[in-house]
Amino acid sequence: MPRSGSIQGIESLVEIATKVMIRIAKLLSILGCVVLAGCALLDKISGHRPPRHSARHHPAPSHPTPRPRPTAAKPTPEPTAPGLHAPRPPETISNQQFHQSASELEERTRNEKEFVSFADGLKKIANNPSLSADTRQTIFSAIITKAKLTGKVRPEADAINNYYQSPETSAEDRQVLDASLTSELSKMPKSP
């Protein structure tokens, strides 16, 4: 009996060795294919010999073709002359000009925020489904009347917004329009 146990052990070792050898054979065949493909690619790129498959479809010429001679490497182009493309010197401004530009930018940014909020307020009135067209017209007329712009601006959302955003509109007129719009919005019922 001890002999049969050692035979079974040997058989299991042989089975394991067979599986390992099969895996190694598969890996070697894959590696061989990769190497052959690489060689064929290098041959084709260098022009030393045609790829194998082309010889099957096209018979070999009766006289040998000369190998293409490698061309001489092209010289590296000369760098451009340093004086041709000199960088532009930085522009400098005085502190006074800097502060003036910064304050103008800040004012412009603040005005843009006001434009957006004013336009949003007009949209709340114009797009409120609970208000009739006559009620909207009355609210826009009240905004213009409180801002003392009667006759200057039509009582419509677009006309009021265009006047508000116009560069010719004074800061005082904008403030009065903001106040009258806020007043009218506070009278409206809150929408859900």
SULVEN-V766942 format. One record per pair of residues at least 12 apart in sequence whose ideal C-beta (glycine too) atoms are under 10 Angstrom apart, sorted by the first residue. I is the first residue (numbers start at 1). GAP is how many residues later the second one is. D is the distance in whole Angstrom. If there is no record, write none. Layout:
i=I gap=GAP d=D
i=I gap=GAP d=D
This chain:
i=36 gap=16 d=9
i=40 gap=12 d=7
i=40 gap=13 d=9
i=46 gap=21 d=9
i=46 gap=22 d=9
i=46 gap=24 d=9
i=47 gap=20 d=7
i=47 gap=21 d=5
i=47 gap=22 d=10
i=47 gap=23 d=9
i=48 gap=19 d=7
i=48 gap=20 d=9
i=49 gap=18 d=9
i=50 gap=15 d=10
i=107 gap=64 d=9
i=111 gap=54 d=9
i=111 gap=56 d=10
i=111 gap=60 d=9
i=111 gap=63 d=8
i=112 gap=53 d=9
i=114 gap=50 d=8
i=114 gap=51 d=9
i=114 gap=57 d=10
i=114 gap=60 d=7
i=114 gap=61 d=9
i=114 gap=63 d=10
i=114 gap=64 d=7
i=115 gap=46 d=8
i=115 gap=49 d=7
i=115 gap=50 d=5
i=115 gap=59 d=9
i=117 gap=61 d=8
i=117 gap=64 d=9
i=117 gap=65 d=10
i=118 gap=42 d=9
i=118 gap=43 d=7
i=118 gap=46 d=5
i=118 gap=47 d=8
i=118 gap=56 d=8
i=118 gap=59 d=7
i=118 gap=60 d=6
i=118 gap=63 d=6
i=118 gap=64 d=10
i=119 gap=38 d=9
i=119 gap=39 d=10
i=119 gap=41 d=10
i=119 gap=42 d=5
i=119 gap=45 d=8
i=119 gap=46 d=8
i=120 gap=61 d=10
i=120 gap=65 d=10
i=121 gap=22 d=9
i=121 gap=36 d=10
i=121 gap=39 d=10
i=121 gap=40 d=10
i=121 gap=56 d=10
i=121 gap=57 d=8
i=121 gap=60 d=5
i=121 gap=61 d=7
i=121 gap=63 d=8
i=121 gap=64 d=6
i=122 gap=17 d=10
i=122 gap=18 d=8
i=122 gap=21 d=9
i=122 gap=34 d=9
i=122 gap=35 d=4
i=122 gap=36 d=8
i=122 gap=38 d=6
i=122 gap=39 d=5
i=122 gap=42 d=8
i=122 gap=55 d=10
i=122 gap=59 d=7
i=122 gap=62 d=10
i=122 gap=63 d=10
i=123 gap=34 d=7
i=123 gap=38 d=9
i=124 gap=33 d=10
i=124 gap=57 d=9
i=124 gap=60 d=10
i=124 gap=61 d=7
i=124 gap=64 d=8
i=124 gap=67 d=8
i=125 gap=14 d=6
i=125 gap=15 d=7
i=125 gap=18 d=9
i=125 gap=32 d=7
i=125 gap=35 d=10
i=125 gap=56 d=8
i=125 gap=59 d=7
i=125 gap=60 d=7
i=125 gap=63 d=7
i=126 gap=13 d=9
i=126 gap=14 d=8
i=126 gap=30 d=9
i=126 gap=31 d=4
i=126 gap=32 d=9
i=126 gap=34 d=10
i=126 gap=35 d=10
i=127 gap=30 d=9
i=127 gap=64 d=10
i=128 gap=60 d=7
i=128 gap=61 d=9
i=128 gap=63 d=7
i=129 gap=62 d=9
i=130 gap=58 d=9
i=130 gap=59 d=7
i=130 gap=61 d=7
i=131 gap=57 d=8
i=131 gap=58 d=10
i=135 gap=53 d=10
i=136 gap=19 d=9
i=136 gap=20 d=9
i=136 gap=21 d=8
i=137 gap=18 d=6
i=137 gap=19 d=8
i=138 gap=17 d=8
i=138 gap=46 d=10
i=139 gap=16 d=9
i=139 gap=18 d=10
i=139 gap=42 d=9
i=139 gap=45 d=5
i=139 gap=46 d=9
i=139 gap=48 d=8
i=139 gap=49 d=8
i=140 gap=13 d=9
i=140 gap=14 d=8
i=140 gap=15 d=4
i=140 gap=16 d=6
i=140 gap=17 d=7
i=140 gap=19 d=8
i=140 gap=20 d=6
i=140 gap=41 d=10
i=140 gap=44 d=9
i=141 gap=13 d=10
i=141 gap=14 d=4
i=141 gap=15 d=10
i=142 gap=13 d=9
i=142 gap=38 d=7
i=142 gap=39 d=10
i=142 gap=41 d=8
i=142 gap=42 d=6
i=142 gap=45 d=9
i=143 gap=12 d=8
i=143 gap=14 d=10
i=143 gap=17 d=7
i=143 gap=33 d=10
i=143 gap=34 d=7
i=143 gap=36 d=10
i=143 gap=37 d=5
i=143 gap=38 d=6
i=143 gap=39 d=10
i=143 gap=40 d=8
i=143 gap=41 d=6
i=143 gap=42 d=10
i=144 gap=12 d=10
i=144 gap=15 d=9
i=144 gap=16 d=7
i=144 gap=19 d=9
i=144 gap=33 d=9
i=144 gap=36 d=8
i=145 gap=35 d=8
i=146 gap=30 d=7
i=146 gap=31 d=9
i=146 gap=33 d=8
i=146 gap=34 d=4
i=146 gap=35 d=9
i=146 gap=37 d=7
i=146 gap=38 d=8
i=147 gap=13 d=9
i=147 gap=16 d=9
i=147 gap=17 d=10
i=147 gap=25 d=10
i=147 gap=26 d=7
i=147 gap=27 d=9
i=147 gap=28 d=9
i=147 gap=29 d=4
i=147 gap=30 d=5
i=147 gap=31 d=9
i=147 gap=32 d=8
i=147 gap=33 d=5
i=147 gap=34 d=9
i=148 gap=25 d=9
i=148 gap=28 d=7
i=148 gap=32 d=9
i=149 gap=14 d=7
i=149 gap=20 d=10
i=149 gap=24 d=7
i=149 gap=27 d=8
i=149 gap=28 d=8
i=149 gap=31 d=9
i=152 gap=17 d=10
i=152 gap=21 d=9
i=153 gap=16 d=10
i=153 gap=20 d=10
i=153 gap=24 d=9
i=160 gap=17 d=7
i=160 gap=20 d=10
i=160 gap=21 d=8
i=161 gap=16 d=10
i=163 gap=14 d=8
i=164 gap=13 d=5
i=164 gap=14 d=8
i=164 gap=17 d=9
